[in-house]
Amino acid sequence: MLETRTALGYASPSSEILILPEKLQARIIELAAQIDADYAGRNLIMICVLKGGVMFLTDLMRHTHIPHAIDFMAVSSYGVGARESTGVVRIIMDLATDISDKHVLLVEDIIDSGRTLGYLRDVLLARNPASLAICALLDKHERREVDVPLDYVGFEIPNEFVFGYGLDVDELYRNLPFIGVLRE
C-alpha cells in the first residue's frame, strides 16, 4: 500500500509535484490556440486515448474554439498493476466513427517508449484519414524506442513515473489537478 500525503489539498502518494495546475492549464490554452489556427475550416475529429487522456482532452476541448467531433479508443500495453509496458499493444475499445477523409488529432496523455503510439498511428493511418496529427500532454523523450512524430507537445518530462491529471497509480489518483512524480 502506498503511503499518502496531502498535496495541494488532495490525498496523493508520496511524491513531488512536477507540474502545477496553473502551468498545466496555461499550456493547454496555448496548445488549443495553435490547434485552432492549424485546423481552421477543417473537419477535425479529436480521438482520445483512454483512460489517461480524458482530462487532457476535456480541458483541450474547452479551449478549442473551432467546431470538432470527438471519439475514444482504449488500448493497453500494461499488465494488471504493472508500471512497465509489456510491449504488446491491445485495442480494448475501438472508434465508433469512420475517420476516412477527416482530419484526425490523436490526443494522448503521455508518450514513453512510443510503441503504443506507433501502433495506434499505423492503425489509424490504415483507415485513410485526410491527415493525422498527434497531441501529447507529456513527452518522456529520453525513453523513446519507436520514433513517432509529435505535432503538439505540452511538456517534455524526465524519465520518472508520473501520475495525476488523468494518469494513475494502480488506477487511483487520476483526479489530481497536477502532475506528480511517484516517490516510493
N, CA, C and O atoms as a DFTB+ gen file, in Angstrom:
736 C
 N C O
     1  1       0.849      -1.188       0.000
     2  2       0.000       0.000       0.000
     3  2       0.884       1.238       0.000
     4  3       1.872       1.310       0.731
     5  1       0.522       2.201      -0.821
     6  2       1.279       3.441      -0.905
     7  2       0.985       4.335       0.285
     8  3      -0.154       4.438       0.740
     9  1       2.024       4.975       0.777
    10  2       1.846       5.984       1.806
    11  2       1.234       7.207       1.128
    12  3       1.662       7.588       0.038
    13  1       0.242       7.822       1.759
    14  2      -0.358       9.004       1.160
    15  2      -0.051      10.236       1.990
    16  3       0.225      10.155       3.186
    17  1      -0.105      11.372       1.326
    18  2       0.093      12.646       1.994
    19  2      -0.847      13.647       1.330
    20  3      -1.572      13.292       0.402
    21  1      -0.839      14.855       1.783
    22  2      -1.668      15.886       1.189
    23  2      -0.805      16.769       0.302
    24  3       0.226      17.285       0.734
    25  1      -1.230      16.935      -0.931
    26  2      -0.551      17.830      -1.864
    27  2      -1.615      18.721      -2.483
    28  3      -2.540      18.228      -3.127
    29  1      -1.492      20.027      -2.293
    30  2      -2.476      20.999      -2.775
    31  2      -3.884      20.646      -2.295
    32  3      -4.861      20.896      -3.001
    33  1      -3.989      20.071      -1.107
    34  2      -5.287      19.730      -0.548
    35  2      -5.849      18.401      -0.998
    36  3      -6.977      18.062      -0.639
    37  1      -5.094      17.631      -1.778
    38  2      -5.542      16.332      -2.275
    39  2      -4.703      15.230      -1.661
    40  3      -3.494      15.388      -1.491
    41  1      -5.336      14.110      -1.327
    42  2      -4.586      12.939      -0.896
    43  2      -3.855      12.391      -2.106
    44  3      -4.458      12.182      -3.159
    45  1      -2.559      12.159      -1.960
    46  2      -1.758      11.634      -3.063
    47  2      -0.674      10.741      -2.487
    48  3      -0.376      10.809      -1.294
    49  1      -0.080       9.899      -3.334
    50  2       1.018       9.072      -2.843
    51  2       2.244       9.931      -2.542
    52  3       2.306      11.100      -2.926
    53  1       3.207       9.343      -1.858
    54  2       4.450      10.056      -1.578
    55  2       5.045      10.504      -2.902
    56  3       5.346       9.691      -3.775
    57  1       5.206      11.799      -3.031
    58  2       5.561      12.333      -4.333
    59  2       6.097      13.745      -4.217
    60  3       6.146      14.339      -3.140
    61  1       6.497      14.257      -5.373
    62  2       6.754      15.685      -5.502
    63  2       5.933      16.153      -6.686
    64  3       5.671      15.383      -7.609
    65  1       5.529      17.404      -6.662
    66  2       4.746      17.952      -7.763
    67  2       5.705      18.369      -8.865
    68  3       6.640      19.137      -8.636
    69  1       5.460      17.850     -10.064
    70  2       6.285      18.169     -11.223
    71  2       5.708      19.354     -12.001
    72  3       6.443      20.259     -12.395
    73  1       4.380      19.342     -12.222
    74  2       3.734      20.424     -12.976
    75  2       2.484      20.849     -12.210
    76  3       1.563      20.058     -12.001
    77  1       2.474      22.105     -11.799
    78  2       1.346      22.664     -11.048
    79  2       0.121      22.852     -11.951
    80  3       0.262      22.984     -13.167
    81  1      -1.080      22.863     -11.358
    82  2      -2.307      23.025     -12.153
    83  2      -2.303      24.269     -13.040
    84  3      -2.733      24.208     -14.192
    85  1      -1.828      25.383     -12.520
    86  2      -1.834      26.632     -13.289
    87  2      -0.946      26.514     -14.531
    88  3      -1.291      27.019     -15.599
    89  1       0.178      25.855     -14.383
    90  2       1.093      25.683     -15.510
    91  2       0.476      24.738     -16.547
    92  3       0.597      24.977     -17.749
    93  1      -0.189      23.663     -16.088
    94  2      -0.884      22.744     -16.997
    95  2      -1.924      23.502     -17.818
    96  3      -1.956      23.398     -19.044
    97  1      -2.766      24.257     -17.137
    98  2      -3.856      24.944     -17.824
    99  2      -3.343      26.009     -18.786
   100  3      -3.896      26.173     -19.874
   101  1      -2.305      26.726     -18.406
   102  2      -1.739      27.739     -19.301
   103  2      -1.213      27.101     -20.584
   104  3      -1.413      27.640     -21.673
   105  1      -0.544      25.960     -20.461
   106  2       0.000      25.297     -21.639
   107  2      -1.119      24.720     -22.513
   108  3      -1.018      24.750     -23.739
   109  1      -2.169      24.203     -21.903
   110  2      -3.295      23.660     -22.663
   111  2      -3.971      24.766     -23.462
   112  3      -4.379      24.535     -24.601
   113  1      -4.098      25.947     -22.902
   114  2      -4.676      27.087     -23.618
   115  2      -3.804      27.427     -24.830
   116  3      -4.329      27.726     -25.903
   117  1      -2.496      27.384     -24.669
   118  2      -1.580      27.638     -25.793
   119  2      -1.738      26.579     -26.880
   120  3      -1.788      26.906     -28.065
   121  1      -1.817      25.304     -26.477
   122  2      -1.996      24.228     -27.451
   123  2      -3.310      24.390     -28.215
   124  3      -3.348      24.224     -29.434
   125  1      -4.379      24.713     -27.499
   126  2      -5.691      24.890     -28.133
   127  2      -5.650      26.024     -29.158
   128  3      -6.231      25.905     -30.236
   129  1      -4.973      27.111     -28.832
   130  2      -4.866      28.238     -29.771
   131  2      -4.115      27.815     -31.035
   132  3      -4.474      28.216     -32.142
   133  1      -3.085      27.013     -30.862
   134  2      -2.326      26.523     -32.016
   135  2      -3.190      25.591     -32.872
   136  3      -3.156      25.662     -34.101
   137  1      -3.956      24.726     -32.225
   138  2      -4.857      23.813     -32.930
   139  2      -5.932      24.609     -33.670
   140  3      -6.239      24.309     -34.824
   141  1      -6.507      25.627     -33.013
   142  2      -7.496      26.487     -33.676
   143  2      -6.931      27.070     -34.964
   144  3      -7.596      27.059     -35.999
   145  1      -5.716      27.573     -34.900
   146  2      -5.091      28.195     -36.076
   147  2      -4.806      27.155     -37.161
   148  3      -5.048      27.399     -38.343
   149  1      -4.298      26.013     -36.757
   150  2      -3.902      24.982     -37.726
   151  2      -5.086      24.288     -38.398
   152  3      -4.960      23.827     -39.533
   153  1      -6.232      24.206     -37.723
   154  2      -7.371      23.452     -38.255
   155  2      -8.571      24.320     -38.624
   156  3      -9.665      23.797     -38.835
   157  1      -8.387      25.605     -38.704
   158  2      -9.499      26.490     -39.079
   159  2     -10.080      26.035     -40.424
   160  3      -9.347      25.846     -41.395
   161  1     -11.406      25.864     -40.467
   162  2     -12.084      25.493     -41.699
   163  2     -12.002      24.019     -42.065
   164  3     -12.412      23.644     -43.164
   165  1     -11.490      23.178     -41.188
   166  2     -11.374      21.740     -41.489
   167  2     -12.332      20.924     -40.623
   168  3     -12.814      21.395     -39.593
   169  1     -12.597      19.696     -41.058
   170  2     -13.487      18.785     -40.321
   171  2     -12.657      17.972     -39.324
   172  3     -12.341      16.810     -39.577
   173  1     -12.309      18.582     -38.199
   174  2     -11.443      17.960     -37.197
   175  2     -12.205      16.986     -36.307
   176  3     -13.326      17.260     -35.878
   177  1     -11.574      15.841     -36.037
   178  2     -12.055      14.917     -35.012
   179  2     -10.894      14.646     -34.071
   180  3      -9.804      14.260     -34.493
   181  1     -11.153      14.857     -32.787
   182  2     -10.167      14.567     -31.759
   183  2     -10.432      13.169     -31.224
   184  3     -11.548      12.851     -30.812
   185  1      -9.405      12.344     -31.234
   186  2      -9.528      10.983     -30.714
   187  2      -8.710      10.897     -29.442
   188  3      -7.499      11.116     -29.447
   189  1      -9.381      10.580     -28.367
   190  2      -8.741      10.480     -27.054
   191  2      -8.391       9.028     -26.769
   192  3      -9.191       8.119     -26.993
   193  1      -7.177       8.833     -26.269
   194  2      -6.760       7.509     -25.830
   195  2      -7.097       7.404     -24.340
   196  3      -6.551       8.128     -23.508
   197  1      -8.008       6.484     -24.032
   198  2      -8.470       6.289     -22.658
   199  2      -7.518       5.393     -21.879
   200  3      -6.790       4.611     -22.490
   201  1      -7.497       5.474     -20.621
   202  2      -8.257       6.332     -19.737
   203  2      -7.489       7.617     -19.442
   204  3      -8.089       8.647     -19.135
   205  1      -6.196       7.556     -19.533
   206  2      -5.347       8.655     -19.093
   207  2      -5.555       9.976     -19.795
   208  3      -5.330      11.025     -19.193
   209  1      -5.975       9.964     -21.047
   210  2      -6.081      11.205     -21.805
   211  2      -7.356      11.980     -21.622
   212  3      -7.492      13.066     -22.185
   213  1      -8.313      11.461     -20.844
   214  2      -9.644      12.070     -20.800
   215  2      -9.628      13.463     -20.161
   216  3     -10.331      14.351     -20.643
   217  1      -8.867      13.679     -19.116
   218  2      -8.828      15.009     -18.503
   219  2      -8.181      16.018     -19.451
   220  3      -8.652      17.146     -19.590
   221  1      -7.116      15.602     -20.090
   222  2      -6.435      16.470     -21.057
   223  2      -7.375      16.813     -22.209
   224  3      -7.492      17.981     -22.582
   225  1      -8.045      15.813     -22.775
   226  2      -8.981      16.064     -23.868
   227  2     -10.065      17.045     -23.435
   228  3     -10.374      17.988     -24.163
   229  1     -10.632      16.834     -22.278
   230  2     -11.724      17.682     -21.800
   231  2     -11.288      19.140     -21.702
   232  3     -11.999      20.034     -22.161
   233  1     -10.130      19.382     -21.109
   234  2      -9.657      20.758     -20.991
   235  2      -9.239      21.321     -22.347
   236  3      -9.473      22.497     -22.623
   237  1      -8.632      20.505     -23.185
   238  2      -8.244      20.950     -24.524
   239  2      -9.487      21.346     -25.328
   240  3      -9.480      22.365     -26.019
   241  1     -10.544      20.547     -25.241
   242  2     -11.797      20.856     -25.937
   243  2     -12.401      22.176     -25.466
   244  3     -12.912      22.953     -26.272
   245  1     -12.339      22.426     -24.157
   246  2     -12.909      23.659     -23.601
   247  2     -12.254      24.905     -24.184
   248  3     -12.888      25.955     -24.287
   249  1     -10.999      24.788     -24.559
   250  2     -10.250      25.946     -25.044
   251  2     -10.069      25.950     -26.556
   252  3      -9.479      26.879     -27.107
   253  1     -10.571      24.920     -27.232
   254  2     -10.516      24.865     -28.690
   255  2     -11.830      25.446     -29.208
   256  3     -12.907      24.951     -28.874
   257  1     -11.740      26.485     -30.016
   258  2     -12.937      27.206     -30.435
   259  2     -13.473      26.805     -31.799
   260  3     -14.582      27.198     -32.161
   261  1     -12.712      26.033     -32.564
   262  2     -13.228      25.575     -33.853
   263  2     -14.163      24.387     -33.624
   264  3     -13.992      23.652     -32.652
   265  1     -15.149      24.188     -34.505
   266  2     -16.014      23.014     -34.364
   267  2     -15.180      21.732     -34.524
   268  3     -14.289      21.656     -35.370
   269  1     -15.487      20.749     -33.707
   270  2     -14.779      19.470     -33.793
   271  2     -15.629      18.370     -33.164
   272  3     -16.456      18.614     -32.285
   273  1     -15.399      17.169     -33.642
   274  2     -16.044      15.987     -33.073
   275  2     -15.020      15.278     -32.182
   276  3     -13.828      15.578     -32.233
   277  1     -15.494      14.346     -31.375
   278  2     -14.594      13.550     -30.547
   279  2     -14.969      12.074     -30.651
   280  3     -16.106      11.722     -30.965
   281  1     -13.992      11.234     -30.382
   282  2     -14.222       9.797     -30.252
   283  2     -13.143       9.260     -29.328
   284  3     -12.216       9.980     -28.957
   285  1     -13.266       8.003     -28.961
   286  2     -12.371       7.416     -27.970
   287  2     -11.860       6.056     -28.414
   288  3     -12.541       5.307     -29.114
   289  1     -10.652       5.764     -27.991
   290  2     -10.072       4.426     -28.129
   291  2      -9.472       4.062     -26.776
   292  3      -8.999       4.926     -26.037
   293  1      -9.501       2.795     -26.473
   294  2      -8.816       2.303     -25.277
   295  2      -7.840       1.236     -25.729
   296  3      -8.208       0.306     -26.448
   297  1      -6.606       1.374     -25.308
   298  2      -5.565       0.410     -25.633
   299  2      -4.818       0.072     -24.357
   300  3      -4.882       0.803     -23.369
   301  1      -4.120      -1.032     -24.392
   302  2      -3.330      -1.423     -23.236
   303  2      -2.043      -2.098     -23.680
   304  3      -2.031      -2.920     -24.597
   305  1      -0.968      -1.731     -23.011
   306  2       0.290      -2.448     -23.184
   307  2       0.874      -2.781     -21.815
   308  3       2.035      -3.174     -21.701
   309  1       0.057      -2.618     -20.785
   310  2       0.484      -2.902     -19.421
   311  2      -0.325      -4.063     -18.876
   312  3      -1.509      -4.199     -19.184
   313  1       0.300      -4.887     -18.078
   314  2      -0.429      -5.924     -17.359
   315  2      -1.119      -5.301     -16.162
   316  3      -0.849      -4.145     -15.833
   317  1      -1.993      -6.027     -15.509
   318  2      -2.714      -5.529     -14.350
   319  2      -1.726      -5.160     -13.257
   320  3      -0.905      -5.982     -12.851
   321  1      -1.805      -3.918     -12.778
   322  2      -0.946      -3.440     -11.698
   323  2       0.496      -3.183     -12.101
   324  3       1.317      -2.856     -11.244
   325  1       0.828      -3.318     -13.372
   326  2       2.217      -3.157     -13.821
   327  2       2.546      -1.690     -14.031
   328  3       1.672      -0.877     -14.333
   329  1       3.814      -1.366     -13.868
   330  2       4.290       0.000     -14.101
   331  2       5.239       0.056     -15.278
   332  3       5.792       1.112     -15.585
   333  1       5.431      -1.066     -15.935
   334  2       6.258      -1.138     -17.145
   335  2       5.435      -1.809     -18.236
   336  3       4.690      -2.754     -17.974
   337  1       5.574      -1.318     -19.450
   338  2       4.849      -1.863     -20.586
   339  2       5.339      -3.275     -20.915
   340  3       6.521      -3.587     -20.769
   341  1       4.406      -4.120     -21.361
   342  2       4.774      -5.466     -21.803
   343  2       5.296      -5.432     -23.231
   344  3       5.953      -6.369     -23.686
   345  1       4.997      -4.337     -23.940
   346  2       5.403      -4.228     -25.339
   347  2       4.367      -4.767     -26.304
   348  3       4.496      -4.572     -27.513
   349  1       3.344      -5.440     -25.801
   350  2       2.263      -5.982     -26.636
   351  2       1.061      -5.052     -26.495
   352  3       0.515      -4.894     -25.403
   353  1       0.656      -4.441     -27.598
   354  2      -0.448      -3.481     -27.579
   355  2      -1.740      -4.179     -27.976
   356  3      -1.786      -4.914     -28.963
   357  1      -2.788      -3.941     -27.196
   358  2      -4.110      -4.498     -27.490
   359  2      -5.122      -3.358     -27.574
   360  3      -5.119      -2.468     -26.724
   361  1      -5.985      -3.376     -28.584
   362  2      -7.098      -2.431     -28.648
   363  2      -8.233      -3.018     -27.820
   364  3      -8.746      -4.094     -28.126
   365  1      -8.613      -2.310     -26.785
   366  2      -9.671      -2.764     -25.885
   367  2     -11.022      -2.190     -26.320
   368  3     -12.057      -2.847     -26.208
   369  1     -10.989      -0.937     -26.825
   370  2     -12.194      -0.298     -27.338
   371  2     -11.805       0.483     -28.585
   372  3     -10.874       1.288     -28.561
   373  1     -12.518       0.240     -29.662
   374  2     -12.199       0.896     -30.925
   375  2     -13.134       2.085     -31.160
   376  3     -14.102       2.287     -30.427
   377  1     -12.826       2.852     -32.182
   378  2     -13.615       4.021     -32.552
   379  2     -15.023       3.634     -32.985
   380  3     -15.253       2.544     -33.508
   381  1     -15.954       4.546     -32.758
   382  2     -17.315       4.381     -33.274
   383  2     -17.496       5.179     -34.555
   384  3     -18.517       5.052     -35.230
   385  1     -16.506       6.004     -34.894
   386  2     -16.580       6.931     -36.026
   387  2     -15.685       6.483     -37.169
   388  3     -14.577       5.993     -36.950
   389  1     -16.174       6.655     -38.384
   390  2     -15.353       6.444     -39.576
   391  2     -14.488       7.689     -39.747
   392  3     -15.018       8.794     -39.860
   393  1     -13.180       7.529     -39.766
   394  2     -12.285       8.681     -39.857
   395  2     -11.763       8.928     -41.269
   396  3     -10.949       9.829     -41.471
   397  1     -12.212       8.153     -42.244
   398  2     -11.715       8.351     -43.605
   399  2     -12.062       9.764     -44.071
   400  3     -13.175      10.250     -43.869
   401  1     -11.082      10.402     -44.696
   402  2     -11.197      11.765     -45.227
   403  2     -11.444      12.832     -44.166
   404  3     -11.872      13.939     -44.494
   405  1     -11.182      12.517     -42.906
   406  2     -11.318      13.503     -41.834
   407  2      -9.926      13.851     -41.311
   408  3      -8.997      13.046     -41.383
   409  1      -9.809      15.059     -40.789
   410  2      -8.563      15.481     -40.161
   411  2      -8.609      15.011     -38.714
   412  3      -9.474      15.424     -37.941
   413  1      -7.674      14.148     -38.361
   414  2      -7.672      13.485     -37.056
   415  2      -6.554      14.040     -36.190
   416  3      -5.413      14.180     -36.630
   417  1      -6.905      14.351     -34.956
   418  2      -5.932      14.734     -33.938
   419  2      -6.008      13.702     -32.829
   420  3      -6.992      13.637     -32.093
   421  1      -4.967      12.902     -32.715
   422  2      -4.891      11.884     -31.666
   423  2      -4.390      12.558     -30.391
   424  3      -3.293      13.114     -30.369
   425  1      -5.189      12.509     -29.338
   426  2      -4.889      13.183     -28.074
   427  2      -4.470      12.132     -27.058
   428  3      -5.247      11.244     -26.707
   429  1      -3.237      12.242     -26.594
   430  2      -2.633      11.246     -25.708
   431  2      -2.097      11.936     -24.460
   432  3      -1.632      13.074     -24.512
   433  1      -2.172      11.227     -23.340
   434  2      -1.678      11.793     -22.090
   435  2      -0.152      11.830     -22.034
   436  3       0.433      12.864     -21.712
   437  1       0.491      10.708     -22.344
   438  2       1.936      10.627     -22.188
   439  2       2.532       9.713     -23.258
   440  3       1.962       8.676     -23.596
   441  1       3.682      10.115     -23.781
   442  2       4.417       9.291     -24.732
   443  2       5.684       8.852     -24.021
   444  3       6.469       9.678     -23.557
   445  1       5.872       7.558     -23.940
   446  2       7.010       6.982     -23.236
   447  2       7.914       6.323     -24.266
   448  3       8.702       7.009     -24.919
   449  1       7.818       5.021     -24.423
   450  2       8.664       4.308     -25.395
   451  2       8.266       4.630     -26.833
   452  3       9.097       4.564     -27.739
   453  1       6.998       4.980     -27.041
   454  2       6.487       5.245     -28.377
   455  2       5.892       4.022     -29.050
   456  3       5.329       4.132     -30.139
   457  1       6.007       2.849     -28.417
   458  2       5.488       1.624     -29.039
   459  2       3.972       1.662     -29.199
   460  3       3.454       1.351     -30.272
   461  1       3.261       2.040     -28.145
   462  2       1.801       2.085     -28.218
   463  2       1.358       3.129     -29.228
   464  3       0.490       2.864     -30.059
   465  1       1.946       4.303     -29.160
   466  2       1.575       5.367     -30.082
   467  2       1.924       5.013     -31.525
   468  3       1.151       5.306     -32.437
   469  1       3.064       4.396     -31.736
   470  2       3.432       3.958     -33.093
   471  2       2.433       2.969     -33.650
   472  3       2.054       3.047     -34.819
   473  1       2.004       2.037     -32.811
   474  2       0.991       1.055     -33.212
   475  2      -0.326       1.759     -33.554
   476  3      -0.918       1.502     -34.603
   477  1      -0.780       2.648     -32.663
   478  2      -2.038       3.357     -32.899
   479  2      -1.974       4.210     -34.159
   480  3      -2.939       4.273     -34.920
   481  1      -0.861       4.853     -34.374
   482  2      -0.679       5.689     -35.564
   483  2      -0.841       4.843     -36.830
   484  3      -1.537       5.244     -37.763
   485  1      -0.197       3.671     -36.858
   486  2      -0.318       2.778     -38.013
   487  2      -1.759       2.325     -38.227
   488  3      -2.236       2.284     -39.361
   489  1      -2.455       1.983     -37.142
   490  2      -3.858       1.548     -37.227
   491  2      -4.718       2.662     -37.810
   492  3      -5.541       2.423     -38.694
   493  1      -4.522       3.883     -37.309
   494  2      -5.344       4.998     -37.779
   495  2      -5.009       5.403     -39.209
   496  3      -5.914       5.724     -39.980
   497  1      -3.746       5.396     -39.578
   498  2      -3.372       5.734     -40.959
   499  2      -3.964       4.743     -41.966
   500  3      -4.285       5.114     -43.095
   501  1      -4.106       3.489     -41.552
   502  2      -4.700       2.475     -42.425
   503  2      -6.177       2.755     -42.698
   504  3      -6.760       2.169     -43.611
   505  1      -6.775       3.632     -41.925
   506  2      -8.196       3.979     -42.097
   507  2      -8.379       5.212     -42.977
   508  3      -9.485       5.743     -43.078
   509  1      -7.309       5.667     -43.609
   510  2      -7.323       6.739     -44.613
   511  2      -7.884       8.085     -44.157
   512  3      -8.777       8.631     -44.805
   513  1      -7.373       8.626     -43.052
   514  2      -7.798       9.975     -42.693
   515  2      -7.205      10.986     -43.682
   516  3      -6.215      10.696     -44.353
   517  1      -7.811      12.167     -43.766
   518  2      -7.254      13.233     -44.601
   519  2      -5.890      13.649     -44.060
   520  3      -4.973      13.951     -44.824
   521  1      -5.767      13.661     -42.733
   522  2      -4.488      13.926     -42.076
   523  2      -4.546      13.325     -40.676
   524  3      -5.623      13.076     -40.133
   525  1      -3.380      13.102     -40.112
   526  2      -3.288      12.581     -38.753
   527  2      -2.167      13.317     -38.037
   528  3      -1.011      13.281     -38.457
   529  1      -2.530      13.982     -36.952
   530  2      -1.554      14.670     -36.110
   531  2      -1.674      14.114     -34.699
   532  3      -2.692      13.526     -34.332
   533  1      -0.622      14.308     -33.915
   534  2      -0.587      13.775     -32.550
   535  2      -0.341      14.915     -31.581
   536  3       0.561      15.732     -31.765
   537  1      -1.168      14.948     -30.542
   538  2      -1.052      15.926     -29.467
   539  2      -0.854      15.166     -28.167
   540  3      -1.736      14.428     -27.728
   541  1       0.308      15.350     -27.555
   542  2       0.621      14.671     -26.294
   543  2       0.841      15.701     -25.197
   544  3       1.551      16.688     -25.395
   545  1       0.239      15.472     -24.059
   546  2       0.463      16.369     -22.929
   547  2       1.896      16.243     -22.429
   548  3       2.569      17.246     -22.190
   549  1       2.360      14.996     -22.271
   550  2       3.686      14.751     -21.701
   551  2       4.525      13.908     -22.645
   552  3       4.029      12.957     -23.250
   553  1       5.789      14.259     -22.766
   554  2       6.721      13.532     -23.625
   555  2       7.951      13.144     -22.808
   556  3       8.716      14.003     -22.367
   557  1       8.129      11.826     -22.613
   558  2       9.342      11.293     -21.974
   559  2      10.302      10.922     -23.094
   560  3      10.539       9.743     -23.359
   561  1      10.848      11.931     -23.743
   562  2      11.633      11.706     -24.952
   563  2      12.834      10.780     -24.722
   564  3      13.181       9.997     -25.607
   565  1      13.460      10.855     -23.570
   566  2      14.656      10.026     -23.328
   567  2      14.346       8.534     -23.269
   568  3      15.266       7.721     -23.349
   569  1      13.083       8.153     -23.131
   570  2      12.686       6.740     -23.103
   571  2      12.289       6.203     -24.478
   572  3      12.002       5.014     -24.612
   573  1      12.269       7.058     -25.495
   574  2      11.742       6.685     -26.797
   575  2      12.509       5.526     -27.421
   576  3      13.734       5.557     -27.533
   577  1      11.764       4.509     -27.823
   578  2      12.290       3.353     -28.554
   579  2      11.790       3.339     -29.990
   580  3      12.461       2.825     -30.885
   581  1      10.596       3.914     -30.209
   582  2       9.993       3.996     -31.537
   583  2       9.825       5.477     -31.852
   584  3       9.194       6.219     -31.099
   585  1      10.396       5.890     -32.969
   586  2      10.309       7.294     -33.354
   587  2       8.921       7.581     -33.913
   588  3       8.542       7.050     -34.957
   589  1       8.174       8.416     -33.217
   590  2       6.827       8.792     -33.623
   591  2       6.775      10.315     -33.695
   592  3       7.172      10.990     -32.746
   593  1       6.291      10.862     -34.807
   594  2       6.235      12.328     -34.913
   595  2       5.157      12.903     -34.001
   596  3       4.006      12.467     -34.029
   597  1       5.544      13.881     -33.196
   598  2       4.602      14.571     -32.318
   599  2       4.410      15.978     -32.862
   600  3       5.381      16.703     -33.079
   601  1       3.165      16.362     -33.080
   602  2       2.856      17.664     -33.654
   603  2       2.627      18.736     -32.597
   604  3       2.940      19.907     -32.812
   605  1       2.088      18.336     -31.471
   606  2       1.813      19.250     -30.366
   607  2       2.253      18.559     -29.078
   608  3       1.843      17.429     -28.808
   609  1       3.078      19.225     -28.288
   610  2       3.564      18.651     -27.032
   611  2       3.380      19.677     -25.919
   612  3       3.763      20.840     -26.050
   613  1       2.790      19.221     -24.832
   614  2       2.615      20.098     -23.678
   615  2       3.922      20.321     -22.953
   616  3       4.387      21.453     -22.817
   617  1       4.520      19.220     -22.483
   618  2       5.730      19.305     -21.673
   619  2       6.632      18.122     -21.963
   620  3       6.153      16.995     -22.096
   621  1       7.926      18.361     -22.062
   622  2       8.894      17.266     -22.054
   623  2       9.270      17.050     -20.592
   624  3       9.597      17.997     -19.877
   625  1       9.219      15.782     -20.156
   626  2       9.462      15.477     -18.748
   627  2      10.591      14.455     -18.618
   628  3      10.915      13.755     -19.578
   629  1      11.189      14.371     -17.427
   630  2      12.253      13.381     -17.205
   631  2      11.682      11.971     -17.120
   632  3      10.469      11.782     -17.025
   633  1      12.564      11.000     -17.156
   634  2      12.189       9.591     -17.082
   635  2      11.834       9.221     -15.642
   636  3      12.621       8.588     -14.937
   637  1      10.654       9.620     -15.227
   638  2      10.134       9.353     -13.885
   639  2       8.725       8.786     -14.028
   640  3       8.053       9.022     -15.032
   641  1       8.281       8.036     -13.016
   642  2       6.898       7.562     -13.010
   643  2       6.026       8.713     -12.534
   644  3       6.147       9.170     -11.397
   645  1       5.135       9.183     -13.424
   646  2       4.286      10.323     -13.102
   647  2       2.830       9.897     -12.977
   648  3       2.414       8.871     -13.515
   649  1       2.076      10.703     -12.262
   650  2       0.659      10.414     -12.040
   651  2      -0.074      11.735     -11.863
   652  3       0.535      12.799     -11.757
   653  1      -1.405      11.636     -11.835
   654  2      -2.253      12.813     -11.668
   655  2      -2.705      13.321     -13.017
   656  3      -2.150      12.948     -14.050
   657  1      -3.707      14.167     -13.008
   658  2      -4.282      14.762     -14.202
   659  2      -4.560      13.696     -15.271
   660  3      -4.192      13.848     -16.436
   661  1      -5.217      12.616     -14.840
   662  2      -5.598      11.533     -15.750
   663  2      -4.703      10.310     -15.663
   664  3      -5.146       9.200     -15.958
   665  1      -3.459      10.492     -15.264
   666  2      -2.519       9.373     -15.144
   667  2      -2.679       8.732     -13.765
   668  3      -2.882       9.421     -12.765
   669  1      -2.586       7.418     -13.733
   670  2      -2.901       6.716     -12.494
   671  2      -1.690       6.066     -11.830
   672  3      -0.626       5.895     -12.426
   673  1      -1.911       5.715     -10.570
   674  2      -1.062       4.784      -9.831
   675  2      -2.013       3.679      -9.405
   676  3      -2.842       3.885      -8.519
   677  1      -1.906       2.525     -10.016
   678  2      -2.801       1.397      -9.717
   679  2      -4.275       1.800      -9.805
   680  3      -5.076       1.446      -8.941
   681  1      -4.624       2.549     -10.868
   682  2      -5.973       3.029     -11.177
   683  2      -6.467       4.125     -10.225
   684  3      -7.644       4.481     -10.281
   685  1      -5.627       4.659      -9.374
   686  2      -6.013       5.737      -8.457
   687  2      -5.288       7.025      -8.819
   688  3      -4.333       7.010      -9.595
   689  1      -5.747       8.141      -8.254
   690  2      -5.110       9.464      -8.336
   691  2      -5.240      10.139      -9.693
   692  3      -4.547      11.122      -9.954
   693  1      -6.107       9.638     -10.562
   694  2      -6.324      10.300     -11.854
   695  2      -6.974      11.675     -11.663
   696  3      -6.837      12.548     -12.520
   697  1      -7.669      11.868     -10.561
   698  2      -8.417      13.093     -10.304
   699  2      -7.558      14.284      -9.891
   700  3      -8.072      15.401      -9.814
   701  1      -6.290      14.087      -9.626
   702  2      -5.453      15.178      -9.146
   703  2      -5.250      16.230     -10.238
   704  3      -5.078      15.877     -11.404
   705  1      -5.267      17.510      -9.879
   706  2      -5.160      18.571     -10.884
   707  2      -3.720      18.900     -11.284
   708  3      -3.493      19.830     -12.058
   709  1      -2.763      18.161     -10.773
   710  2      -1.347      18.383     -11.057
   711  2      -0.692      17.104     -11.531
   712  3      -1.273      16.024     -11.416
   713  1       0.519      17.217     -12.066
   714  2       1.324      16.040     -12.418
   715  2       2.346      15.866     -11.308
   716  3       3.121      16.775     -11.012
   717  1       2.338      14.683     -10.695
   718  2       3.284      14.382      -9.626
   719  2       4.254      13.303     -10.067
   720  3       3.994      12.555     -11.009
   721  1       5.378      13.237      -9.366
   722  2       6.372      12.180      -9.568
   723  2       6.290      11.261      -8.363
   724  3       6.406      11.705      -7.221
   725  1       6.087       9.967      -8.628
   726  2       5.953       8.994      -7.546
   727  2       7.292       8.773      -6.864
   728  3       8.308       8.558      -7.526
   729  1       7.289       8.825      -5.550
   730  2       8.468       8.530      -4.732
   731  2       8.098       7.404      -3.767
   732  3       7.410       7.627      -2.771
   733  1       8.562       6.190      -4.076
   734  2       8.204       5.047      -3.213
   735  2       9.306       4.756      -2.220
   736  3       9.184       3.833      -1.414
